[in-house]
Amino acid sequence: MGAIEPFAKNKLIMGVLSTLPEKKDELRHLLVEEFGPIDYESQEFDFNFTDYYVPEMGSGIKRFFYSFVNLVSPDTLPDIKIRTNGLEEQFALDGNRKINLDPGLLSLSSLILATTKNNVHRIPLQKGIYGEVTLMYVNREYQTLPWTYADYRTPAFHEIFKEMRTLLKKKFKAAQSQGES
């Protein structure tokens, strides 16, 4: 029988879709208040991979990513998703989201996203939140899966996640060297 051990902590990342460019600084401030300092902020991309969000959010959707300094235990992902849903509601207009937050966990081997939507490839976590392995890191490259979202399949996004992964590796190495001192 295997020994039960605590989960290794992961890097919290946040995918953001927004049609409120004037609220970006406010959103960033609220995310820092909730989850601690940000150590990576990507450039903005036009979100033109699907029209799925246009009826609710409107046109001109931008996509960008943050990652956070503080590592988190994977078992906190459902609570993080619930908190980000609350932040989405703060920016909603007439009941429609104008900011969509997609929290995820980046480990050295994968990117897992949280979602409220069930599907055959999603694992129930708790409190109505599911986890989805969206990308795998194999042979120094991100590998997609049949259900990986179109934007998460792009080389540009893979480079972003590689940069975040490098930050995670540095953090692990620093913690290891401090433990050996």
C-alpha positions in Angstrom: 0.0 0.0 0.0 1.3 3.4 -0.9 1.8 6.1 1.8 -0.6 9.0 1.7 1.4 12.2 1.4 0.3 15.8 1.2 0.0 17.2 -2.4 2.9 19.0 -3.8 2.1 22.7 -4.2 1.5 24.1 -7.7 1.8 27.5 -9.3 -1.6 29.3 -9.5 -2.2 30.8 -12.9 -5.2 32.9 -14.0 -6.5 33.1 -17.6 -8.4 36.3 -18.1 -10.9 37.2 -20.8 -12.0 40.8 -20.7 -14.0 43.4 -22.5 -13.2 46.0 -19.8 -9.7 47.3 -20.6 -10.4 50.3 -18.3 -10.8 47.8 -15.3 -7.5 45.9 -15.8 -5.7 47.7 -13.0 -8.6 47.2 -10.6 -8.8 43.5 -11.5 -5.1 43.1 -11.0 -5.3 44.8 -7.6 -8.2 42.5 -6.5 -6.4 39.4 -7.7 -3.3 40.4 -5.7 -5.5 41.0 -2.6 -7.0 37.5 -3.0 -4.1 35.4 -4.1 -0.9 37.4 -3.3 1.8 38.9 -5.5 1.9 38.4 -9.3 5.2 37.2 -10.7 4.2 37.0 -14.4 1.8 39.0 -16.6 1.4 38.1 -20.3 0.8 40.4 -23.2 -2.8 40.7 -24.3 -4.1 38.7 -27.2 -7.3 39.2 -29.3 -9.6 36.4 -28.4 -10.8 35.3 -31.8 -10.8 31.5 -31.4 -14.6 31.2 -30.9 -17.7 33.4 -30.7 -18.9 31.5 -27.6 -18.5 34.4 -25.2 -19.6 37.2 -27.5 -23.4 37.1 -26.7 -22.5 37.6 -23.0 -19.3 39.6 -23.0 -19.6 41.5 -26.3 -17.0 41.9 -29.0 -13.4 43.0 -28.6 -12.5 40.3 -26.1 -8.9 40.2 -24.9 -7.1 37.2 -23.4 -4.1 37.5 -21.0 -2.6 35.5 -18.2 -1.2 36.0 -14.7 0.8 33.7 -12.5 1.3 34.2 -8.7 4.3 34.0 -6.4 2.5 31.9 -3.8 2.2 28.3 -4.5 -1.0 26.6 -3.6 -2.1 23.1 -2.7 -4.2 21.4 -5.5 -7.0 20.8 -3.0 -7.6 24.5 -2.8 -8.6 24.8 -6.5 -12.4 24.5 -5.9 -12.3 27.4 -3.4 -10.1 29.5 -5.7 -12.7 28.9 -8.6 -15.5 29.9 -6.3 -13.7 33.1 -5.3 -12.9 34.0 -8.9 -16.6 33.5 -9.8 -17.4 36.1 -7.1 -14.9 38.5 -8.7 -16.5 37.9 -12.1 -19.9 39.0 -10.6 -18.3 42.2 -9.3 -17.5 43.2 -12.9 -20.8 42.0 -14.4 -23.1 44.5 -16.1 -26.8 43.7 -16.3 -26.1 40.1 -15.2 -23.6 39.5 -18.0 -19.9 38.8 -17.4 -17.5 41.2 -18.8 -14.5 39.5 -17.2 -14.1 35.7 -17.2 -11.5 34.2 -14.9 -10.0 30.8 -15.5 -7.9 29.7 -12.5 -5.5 26.8 -13.0 -2.7 24.9 -11.5 0.6 24.7 -13.3 2.9 21.8 -12.1 6.1 20.6 -13.8 4.0 18.1 -15.7 0.6 19.6 -16.5 -1.8 22.5 -16.5 -5.1 21.8 -14.8 -8.0 24.2 -15.2 -11.0 24.5 -12.9 -14.5 24.6 -14.3 -18.1 24.5 -13.2 -19.1 22.5 -16.3 -19.1 18.7 -16.1 -18.0 16.5 -19.1 -16.7 13.0 -19.6 -13.0 14.2 -19.3 -13.5 16.3 -16.1 -13.0 15.0 -12.6 -15.4 16.2 -9.8 -13.3 17.9 -7.1 -15.8 19.4 -4.6 -18.4 22.1 -4.2 -19.6 21.7 -7.8 -16.1 22.4 -9.3 -14.4 20.1 -11.7 -10.8 19.8 -12.7 -9.5 19.3 -16.3 -6.0 18.4 -17.4 -5.7 20.8 -20.3 -2.1 20.4 -21.2 0.7 17.9 -20.4 4.4 18.8 -20.4 6.3 16.0 -22.1 9.8 16.0 -23.7 10.2 19.8 -23.0 7.0 20.7 -24.9 3.3 21.2 -24.0 1.1 18.5 -25.5 -2.6 19.1 -26.1 -5.4 16.7 -25.5 -8.6 16.2 -27.6 -10.5 18.7 -25.4 -7.8 21.3 -25.1 -9.3 24.7 -25.9 -8.2 26.2 -29.2 -6.4 29.2 -27.7 -4.5 26.9 -25.2 -3.3 24.9 -28.3 -1.3 27.8 -29.7 2.5 28.0 -29.6 2.3 31.6 -28.2 0.3 30.3 -25.1 2.7 27.3 -24.7 5.6 29.8 -24.5 3.8 31.7 -21.8 3.2 28.5 -19.8 6.9 27.6 -20.3 7.9 30.9 -18.8 5.6 30.3 -15.9 7.0 26.8 -15.5 10.5 28.2 -15.4 9.5 30.4 -12.5 8.1 27.4 -10.7 11.3 25.4 -11.3 13.3 28.3 -9.9 11.1 28.4 -6.8 11.5 24.7 -6.3 15.3 24.9 -6.6 15.4 27.8 -4.2 13.4 25.9 -1.6 15.5 22.9 -2.1 18.8 24.8 -1.6 17.4 26.5 1.5 16.4 23.1 2.9 19.9 21.8 2.4 21.6 24.7 4.0 
